[in-house]
Amino acid sequence: MADLSTKFLSLNLKNPLVVSSSPLCAESAYLRQVEDAGAAAIVLHSLFEEQILNESKELDKQLWNTSDVSAESLSYYPDFKTYNIGPSQYVEYVSKAKQAVKIPIIASLNGYSNGGWIKYAQEIEKAGADALELNTYFVPSDVTKTGAEIEKMYLDLVRAVTASVKIPVAVKISPFFSSVGNIALELSKAGARGIVMFNRFYQPDIDLEELEVKPKLTFSRSDELRLRLHWTAALVDKVKADIAITGGVHKAEDVIKSMMVGAKVAMMTSALLQQGPRHLKEVETDLQSWLEKHEYESIAQMQGSLSRSKVTHPAAFDRANYMKELKSYRS
């Protein structure tokens, strides 16, 4: 049998299948189910910055002191007393998760400023987390802030967190930076041991009957993978940080493509929400079969085999593909 093992964030994993963050990860029973189905590691549901601020009695003050926030708009925020769980409970859950399964547990912090992250990053480390993912979910709606200011905010956060803990830290980023390659490089220099590509921004929809803005969950699709493949192939040889792909990983073929462009792991959420934990076993079986059929001895053998650095003329490659795509269409 082919060797499916890989290494991500200095963690030795039995395969590249990682369960990414979702509300189901808040249930110990679910963690055991995905472990039994073949998951190599689990990223827990996120602790949100708003929850940290709420526990320290700062959230109300920040909301009410913000000139462009009306009292009516406060209804858009969840009740943080009942939403998910608070910071202290989250830290306790990390410890319980470590006891529930044998595979590595990666905790997740969701926000964009230093806030109370340093304290809780340290608490999460003490609770036994094997690694930490910073899920930098930030919509820069303030038009007075420049791209450079936003990037500095991210880099300052990563420097502060990585300096405060010994466990490896990965950063989950969006594809909307003016230079994705540069921010990935700078995050790596700032101490990030992993870059997770990419965050999926959940955009609200408009209910035309009730004339209200409402949340709308849309599952990922395999065709979303191509953006992740492009940037991983371009950056895998340029940054020291390990690259993980998330968003669009649904089947073994998606995992194989992710490995070939140089990713260390492929993270999965939507497919598991739709098909259940047992889907992991199917993906692992199909992955093993594909490697054996194509005479690969290991995952390591294929990792990076189709990265951008393997192309003879990489500078012309992107433009050439762009033109070929346009010419390929016929009405």
SULGINOR-V814716 format. One record per backbone hydrogen bond with DSSP energy under -1.0 kcal/mol. CO is the residue of the C=O (numbers start at 1). NH is the residue of the N-H. Records with the same first field share a line. If there is no record, write none. Layout:
CO->NH + NH
//
This chain:
3->299
6->13
8->11
11->8
13->6
16->266
17->40
18->268
19->43
22->25
23->26
24->27
27->31
28->32
29->33
30->34
31->35
32->36
33->37
34->39
35->38
41->19
42->106
47->110
48->52
49->53
50->54
51->55
52->56
53->58
54->57
58->62
59->63
60->64
61->65
63->66
66->69
72->75
73->76
74->77
79->82 + 83
86->90
87->91
88->92
89->93
90->94
91->95
92->96
93->97
94->98
95->99
96->100
97->101
104->42
105->130 + 131
106->44
107->133
108->47
109->135
110->49
114->117
116->120
117->121
118->122
119->123
120->124
121->125
122->126
123->127
124->129
125->128
131->107
132->170
133->109
134->136 + 172
135->111 + 137
139->141
142->145
146->150
147->151
148->152
149->153
150->154
151->155
152->156
153->157
154->158
155->159
156->160
157->161
158->162
159->163
161->164
168->132
169->193 + 194
170->134
171->196
172->136
173->199
179->183
180->184
181->185
182->186
183->187
184->188
185->189
186->190
187->192
188->191
193->242
194->171
195->244
196->173
197->246
205->214
207->211 + 212
212->207
214->205
221->224
222->225
225->229
226->230
227->231
228->232
229->233
230->234
231->235
232->236
233->308
235->238 + 239
242->195
243->264
244->197
245->267
251->255
252->256
253->257
254->258
255->259
256->260
257->261
258->263
259->304
260->306
265->245
266->18
268->20
269->273
270->274
271->275
272->276
276->279
277->280
278->282
279->283
280->284
281->285
282->286
283->287
284->288
285->289
286->290
287->291
288->292
289->293
290->294
291->296
292->295
297->3
299->303
302->305
304->307
307->310
308->311
313->317
316->320
317->321
318->322
319->323
320->324
321->325
322->326
323->327
324->328
//
